[in-house]
Amino acid sequence: MPEWISSGYRIFFGDEAKVSLCPEAKKRWYPKGSKPLHIVDNLKKKINIIGASCGLDRFLMFFEENINWKLFRKFLKGLSRKYGKIVLILDNAKPHIARKTREYAGKLRIILEFLPSYSPELNPQEDVWRFMRLNETWKWHEDMDDLKCGIRKTIRKCPMDVNMSRY
């Protein structure tokens, strides 16, 4: 790892998340005998997010389609344009380990490293997603643009050393 840093590479952790336009249900108190009414539209609208973090530097891309290697390549291109030479540490999801993804990352001078299987606790980006879900996804959003805006604002507020034991 020190050779990457001395060669001018920045180390990012990356991951995906899926968020629904409909707020997540939360437990609430209501008067006995009352029947709370929630008017909800667009229940099925979801958005997929690919994100990467390096300290307080965060990079996000939103997609309405499910994440595949083609969309992940778009993410790599955007990340490379913004930050240059990087090491991206990821889980072993299919879009990450695809041969075409690895070849494309090499062209962009992105080094892909992979975490051990079933170890999300090693990826700080998972903590960023937890912070986002605790602070944003339970809110009501008018449309997908409003949801994206709220997610961006919340992630900007996310502390560098986010650790969910504090929340």
C-alpha positions in Angstrom: 0.0 0.0 0.0 2.8 2.6 0.7 4.0 2.2 -2.9 0.6 3.3 -4.2 0.6 6.4 -2.0 4.2 7.3 -2.9 3.3 6.8 -6.6 0.5 9.4 -6.3 -2.5 7.1 -6.1 -5.5 7.9 -3.8 -7.2 5.0 -2.0 -11.0 4.8 -2.3 -13.5 2.3 -0.9 -16.5 1.7 -3.2 -19.9 0.0 -2.9 -23.5 0.1 -4.2 -26.8 0.9 -2.4 -30.4 0.7 -3.5 -32.9 3.3 -2.1 -36.7 3.6 -2.6 -38.6 6.8 -3.2 -41.1 5.6 -0.6 -39.9 6.3 3.0 -39.0 3.3 5.1 -41.6 2.4 7.7 -40.7 3.6 11.2 -42.3 2.7 14.5 -44.5 5.5 15.8 -47.0 6.2 18.5 -50.6 6.9 17.5 -53.7 7.5 19.7 -55.4 4.2 20.7 -58.1 3.3 18.2 -56.9 5.6 15.5 -56.0 4.4 12.0 -53.1 6.4 10.6 -53.5 7.2 6.9 -50.4 7.3 4.8 -50.9 8.4 1.2 -48.1 6.9 -0.8 -47.5 7.0 -4.5 -44.6 5.6 -6.6 -44.0 2.7 -4.2 -41.9 0.8 -6.7 -39.6 3.6 -7.8 -36.1 2.8 -6.7 -32.7 4.2 -7.4 -29.3 2.5 -7.4 -26.2 4.4 -6.2 -22.6 3.6 -6.7 -20.4 5.5 -4.3 -16.7 5.7 -3.4 -15.1 7.4 -0.4 -11.6 8.5 0.4 -11.7 10.4 3.7 -14.1 13.3 3.2 -13.9 13.0 -0.6 -17.1 11.3 -1.8 -18.1 10.4 -5.4 -21.7 9.2 -6.2 -23.5 8.2 -9.4 -27.2 7.5 -9.6 -28.8 4.9 -11.9 -32.4 3.8 -12.3 -31.3 0.4 -13.8 -29.8 -2.4 -11.8 -26.0 -2.1 -11.6 -24.1 -4.1 -14.2 -20.6 -4.0 -15.6 -21.5 -1.4 -18.2 -22.9 1.0 -15.6 -19.9 0.3 -13.3 -17.6 1.3 -16.1 -19.4 4.7 -16.4 -18.8 5.1 -12.7 -15.1 4.2 -13.1 -14.7 6.7 -15.9 -16.3 9.5 -13.8 -14.2 8.6 -10.7 -11.0 8.6 -12.8 -11.8 12.0 -14.4 -12.4 13.6 -11.1 -9.5 12.1 -9.1 -6.9 10.7 -11.5 -4.9 7.7 -10.4 -6.7 5.7 -7.7 -6.8 2.4 -5.9 -10.4 1.3 -5.6 -11.2 -1.3 -2.9 -14.4 -3.2 -3.5 -16.4 -6.3 -2.5 -16.7 -9.2 -4.9 -20.0 -8.2 -6.6 -20.2 -9.5 -10.2 -19.9 -6.0 -11.9 -16.7 -5.4 -9.9 -14.9 -8.7 -10.8 -16.1 -8.9 -14.5 -13.2 -9.2 -16.9 -14.4 -6.2 -19.0 -14.5 -4.1 -15.8 -10.9 -5.1 -14.8 -9.6 -4.4 -18.3 -11.3 -1.0 -18.5 -10.0 0.0 -15.0 -6.5 -0.8 -16.2 -6.9 1.6 -19.1 -8.0 4.3 -16.7 -5.0 3.6 -14.4 -7.4 2.4 -11.6 -6.1 -0.4 -9.5 -8.9 -2.6 -8.3 -8.4 -4.5 -5.1 -11.0 -6.8 -3.5 -12.1 -7.4 0.1 -12.6 -11.0 1.3 -16.0 -12.4 0.6 -18.8 -11.6 3.1 -16.9 -8.9 5.0 -18.9 -5.7 4.7 -17.5 -4.5 8.0 -14.1 -3.9 6.3 -15.6 -1.4 3.9 -16.1 2.1 5.2 -18.5 2.9 2.4 -21.0 0.6 4.1 -20.9 3.0 7.1 -21.6 5.9 4.7 -24.7 4.0 3.4 -25.9 3.4 7.0 -25.5 7.0 7.9 -27.5 7.9 4.7 -30.3 5.5 5.6 -30.5 6.7 9.2 -30.6 10.4 8.3 -32.3 10.6 4.9 -34.2 7.7 3.5 -37.0 7.8 6.1 -38.0 11.3 4.9 -40.7 12.0 2.4 -39.5 13.0 -1.0 -41.7 14.5 -3.8 -39.8 12.8 -6.7 -36.5 11.1 -7.6 -34.7 14.5 -8.1 -35.7 15.5 -4.5 -34.4 12.1 -3.2 -31.1 12.5 -5.0 -30.6 16.0 -3.7 -31.4 14.8 -0.1 -28.9 11.9 -0.4 -26.1 14.2 -1.7 -26.7 16.7 1.1 -26.7 13.9 3.8 -23.6 12.3 2.4 -21.8 15.6 2.4 -22.5 15.9 6.1 -21.3 12.3 6.8 -18.2 12.5 9.1 -15.0 11.1 7.9 -14.7 8.6 10.7 -18.4 7.5 10.6 -18.8 4.6 13.0 -22.3 3.4 13.6 -21.7 2.5 17.2 -22.0 6.3 17.9 -25.6 6.5 16.4 
